[in-house]
Amino acid sequence: MAGTSLSLEHITRKSTLAKNAPLLIMLHGYGSDENDLFSFASELPEELFIISVKAPYPLPPFGNAWYAINFDAEKGKWSDNIQAKQSRDLIAAFIDEAIEAYPVDKNNVTLLGFSQGSILSYAVALTYPEKVKNIVALSGYINKDILPEDVETRDYGHLNFYCSHGSADQVIPVSWARLTPPFLDSLKIKYQYSEFPVGHGVAPQNFYEFREWLENHI
């Protein structure tokens, strides 16, 4: 089912629950679209109300992006951080809209992001922790340039993260992802971190692991 009345285009899968369903919002990667992650929605717990969102910036010839990337630049200049912050705030506002529009539980919101969508999932959770409960961050990393300055003094005690990465990732180096556990430790955030012997993608065993994690946390 497609939805366009909210600020971001999206497609949905209804929950088996008529009200107060746990909400899962999917955020795709650079150059993809809302159909990408949604392809495995049918394999996820049926009580989840699932929304897969389309990023706001068209990327010719087809696909979309949450923000511009300069693939030739060093890490510090890799991302358009102004656009990234705008998309972070767009997603945060979209969460509020979705809670108003659909029969979901505002206290049980999970973000599931891949790559660029994963980077923004981290940023939304660490900037607007009151809006989310769980994060599934696949093949991403924490971009500290799009986090609030007071991140070290905030209370993130209720958050839970599942983080995974391919050890042979040729797009986002696994060394960037390996900075995530110590950073989450420093913020006293609960998390699980896994690596799989794949490139920039989600291996079947990775899918089964995060699905089980989701079942235990929604």
N, C-alpha and C positions, 0 to 999 in steps of 0.2 A: 504494500500500500504506500503510495507516494503522498508526501505532505509538502505544501509550498506556502501555507499561510504564516508560518513562523519566519524568523529572520534568515535562516539558512535552509536551503533545500535539503530534503531528507526522505528516506524511505523507512517504513516501520514493519515490525512483526509484532502482532498482538500477543499478550500474555494469556495463559489459561486462567489467570485471576481477573475477576471483574473490576477490582479496585485495589489500591495500595500495592501494585505490583512493583518488584524491584526493577529499577531502570538501568539498562545498559546502553550507553552512547558510544558508537563506533566512529573513530576518526582515522581516515585513510592516510596513506603516505603521499609523497610528492609525485605528481604526474598521474595519479590514479583517480578514482571517483567513488561515489557512495556504494556502488555495486560490488566493489572488491572484497572488503571484509564481510559484507552482508552475505556473501556466498556460503559462509559457514554458520550463519544464524540458525539454520534448522538443526544444527548439531549441538546447540547450546541449551541449557536448562529451559524447559517450556514455561516456567513461571516468570521468566524474564520478559519484560516489555523492551524490545530492542529498537533503537533508532540509529540508522547509519546516515551520517551527515556528509554533505558535499562541501568541499572547501570553496572559499569565495573567489579565488583567482583562477580564471581559465588559463590553461597551459596548452597552446597549440602544439600539434594538430588536434589532440584530444586529451582529456584529463584535466585535473585541477591541482592547485597548490594552496597551502595555507600561508606561505610566504616565499619570497624569491630566495634562491640558493645560487651562490657563485662557486661552482665545483672546482675552480682552479685556485681559489684563495686558501690562505692558511685558516686554521680553525677559528681564529678570532674574527675574521672577516667573512666567514663562510655563509652566515645567515643574514638576511635582512631583519635585524632585530626589531626595528620599528614596526614592520608588517607583522612579525611574529607576535609582538605584544598586542597589536590590534586584534589578531586572530584569537589569541588567548582570551581577551576580554569579550570578543564575539561569542566564543564557546561558553564562557561563564554566563553571559546573558541568555544564550540559547537554553542552557540548563533550566533557568527560571521559567522560560516560555514553555518548555516541554512539560514541566511539572504542572503548569496551569492548564495545558491543552490536553493532557493524557491522564488516564487513571493510574497514576504511579505514586510510589512512596517517596516523598521528598527527602527522607532520611536514609534512603537506600539507593544511592546513585553510584554507578560504576562507570568509569571511562576506560575504554579499550582502544589503544592507539597503536598504529604500526609506523615506524620510522618517523617522519615529520609529525604524524598524529600522536606518536608516543612522546616526542619532545614536548609537544603542547599539552599532553595529558599531565606530564610532570609539572609543567608551568601553571596549569589551571589549579591543580591540587595544592601546590605550595603557595599560590597567590590567593586562592579562594577556598581554603580547606573546609569552610562551613558548608560548601555546596556539594561535596562529594564524600564517599566513604571508602571506595576501593578503586585502585588503578591497576590495569593490566597494560604494561609498557613493553611492547615487542620491538626489538631492533632499533632502540632509540638511545638517547643519552640526556643528561641534565645540562641544559644551557643556562648557566648562572646569570647570563646577561639579560634574561627575560624573567628573572625572579625578583620579588620585592627586596628592598635593601635590609629590611628587618627580619629576614627569614630565620636567623639564628635565635630570635627571641620569641617566636610564635609557638603556639601549642598545636602540635600535629598528632596528639596522642591517639585519636580515633582512627587515623588513616591506616590503610593496609595496601602494600604494593606487591604485585607480582612482576618481576623484571626478567626478561630473557634476551639473549643475543646469540647470533651465529659466530662461532670462533673463527670462521673464514670469511666474515663479512667484508666485502670489498668497497662498500659505500660508506658505512659508518664504522670505523675501526673498533674492534672489540676493546682496545685499550681505552677508548672513551667511555664505553659502557662499564668497564671495571672500576671507574671512579665513582659509580653510583652507590655501591654498598657502603663505603666509608662515609660518604656524604649523608646518606639516610641514617646511618648510625649516629652521626654527629647531631642530627635533629631528633634522635630517639624515635624514629619511625619504624614500625614493624614492616618487614619485607621478606620476600623469597627471591633469590637471584639464581638463575640457571643459564648455562651455556650449552649450545648444541653444535655438532660438527657440520654446520651448513654455512652458506653465504647469507646474503641479505634477503631472508625469507623465514617462513615458519615451518619447521619440520613437523611431520605427523606426531612424533613423541612430544614435541613442544606444545602442540595443540591439546593433546590429551592431558598434559600436565596442567596447563592453565585452566582448562575446562574443569578439572577436578578441584583446583584451587578456587575457582569461581563458585562451584557448588557448595564449598565449605564456608564461603564468606558472604553470600548474599542473604 
